[in-house]
Amino acid sequence: MFLRRSSTERDSQAEETVILPDPAQRPKGRPTPSRRVAERQRKQTMKVPSDPKAARKAMRDRERDARREARGGLMSGDERYLPPKDKGPAKAFTRDYVDGRRRFSEYFVFVAVGILIAGFMRDSRVQGVVAMVWLGITMIVAGEVSLMLFRLGRELQQRWPDPADRKGCKLYAVLRSLQIRKLRVPPPRIKAGGGAVKK
């Protein structure tokens, strides 16, 4: 004969039922993974197609997206995507200092190409004039760059007294000042004469 449980027994069992907390509300009990570890875990959990052809295509797509992201970060001046030679606050200040003023040195490439073409002429008088023009332009650029380095060095020394913090900035400034403005990478953030560049 089966005995029917009373309602009081059912109520007592219901009270003994343990309600587990929501997993999202429980403490993690572990440190937050670093960005590198999280990225590695994301790649490991990424689904790879079983078909070799589809897997290669997926890999090419991921590499293309990574290159596009890196290029976009470089062109926007994001510190995370800059090469080692462009990183650091001193290098950023050097870029802004060079880009903040229009200089004759940024047209040096055009002048050099023109003089090179003119140098192929066989007329001795033309070659003499070309040599004098080349000497004059070289002296102008050398004087302009020397003055820029003197003023830049003074600014850098005031802001970063430790020589290690401003290492390589002067050579960096020379190379950037000789580049055509539109071809400078990272692109200028400062207009020639001051003011931020509109993006």
N, C-alpha and C positions, 0 to 999 in steps of 0.2 A: 504494500500500500504506500503510495507516494504521498508525502506530506507537502502541503502547499505552504510556501514561505509567506510569512506575514509581511505586511507593508512596512513594519518597523525594521525588519531585517534588511529589506531592500534599501531603505533609507540609510541605514548604517553603512552598507556597502558602497553606496553612492558617495557618502561623505569621505570614505577611505580612498577614493579614486584620486590619484596624484595628477595634477595638471602641470605639464612641462612648460617652461617659459619659451617664448618665441626665440628661435636661434639668433635673429637679428638683434635682440635686446640683450643677449648674453654677452659677457665680456669675452674678448678674443682670446686672451691667455697667451698671446704670442706677439712679438714686435711687428710693426708694419714693415713689409719687405721694401728694400731699396728699389730705386727706379730700374737699375740694371737687372736685379733679380726678377722684378715684375715683368720686364720686357722679355726675359728669357722664358719665363713661364708662359707668357702669351704666345710666343713663337712655338713652344712645345705643344701647346694645346691647339694650335692652328691646324685646321683640317687640310691635309695634303691629298689631292686626288690620287687614286690608285693607278690611273692610266698615266704612263710616263710622259706622253705628249701633253696631256692636260696639266701634269705637275710642272713641266718646264714652262708652259705658258703662264701658270699661276706664279711661278717664281719670277719670270720676267716682269709680270705686272707689278709684283711687290717691289722689285728693284727699281722699276720706273717710278713708282709712287714715292719711294724713299729718295730717289735723286731729285724728283720734283720738289719734295718737301725741303730737302737740304738746299737746293738752289733758291727757293723762295725765302728761306731763313737767311741765307747769305746776302741776298739782294735787299732784304729789309734791315740788315745790320744786327740780327739776333746773335747775341754772344755765343749761344750754344752751337751755332753752325759756322762760326768763323774759323778759319785755319789758325794754327798757333801763331803765325807771324802777325796776325791782325788782332789778337786777343789782348785784353787788359785795358784798364782805364787810361793809362798813359798813351797807348796807341790810339784809343778813341779820341783823346784830346789832340793828338798830333794830326789825325785826319781832319778834324774840325778846323784846326789852325791853318793847315795847308789849303783846305777847300774854302775858307772864309775870305780869300782874296784872290783876285785875278792876277796871274803872273805871266810874264813873257815866256817863262820856261815851259809852260804847258803847250806852247806852239813850236817848241824846239824840233819836234819830229817832222813837222811840215817843212820847216826851213831847211832841215838837214837833207830831206829828200830832194827839195828843189835845188839845193847847192850841188848835190850828188849828180843830178841830171845835167846841170849846167857845166859840171866838170868834164863831161865827155866831149865838149866842144873843143875843136883843135886850135882855135884861135888863141894865140898866146896872150893877147890883151884881155880877152874874156876870162881866161884862166887866172890871170893876175888879179882881176877885179873879184872873181869868185873867192880866191884865197884871202883877199883883204876882208871881204864881207864875212867869210867864215870865221876869221880871227876876231872880228869885231863882235859878232853874235856870241861866240864862245865866251868872250870876256864879259859881255853883258849878263849872260846866264850865270856864269861863275860868280860874279859880284852879287847878283840878285839872290842866288841860293845861299851864299855865304852870309849875307845880311839876315836872311830868313832863319838860318841855323843859329846865328848868334841870339836873336830875339826868342826863338823857340827854346833854346837851351836855358835861357834865363827863366822863362815861364815854367819849364819842366822842373828845374831845380827848386823853385819856390813851392811847387805843389807836391813834388816827390823828392824829398832830400836824399833818400837812399838811392845810390846809383843803380842798384840792381832793379829797382822798379821802373827806371826809364831806359833800361838797356836796349839798344837797337833803334831807339826812336828817331835819332838824327838821320841815320841811313834810310829808315822807313820814310821820313819826310822828303828826302832827296828823290827817292824813286817815285813817290807819289806826285811830287811837283812836276816831274818830267813827263807824266802821263797825260794824255788828252782827258779833259774833264769828264766827258760823257762815257769814257771807257774805264773809269776808275771803279775798282771793286774792293770793298763795299762802296756803293754809290754815295756821293756827298749828301750829308744831312744839312749842310749850311750853304746858303747861296753865296756867291761871290759878292762881297760887300756887306754880308750879314743877313740874318733872317733865316728861318727854317725853310727847307725845301718842301713844297706841297707834294703829298703822296696820292 
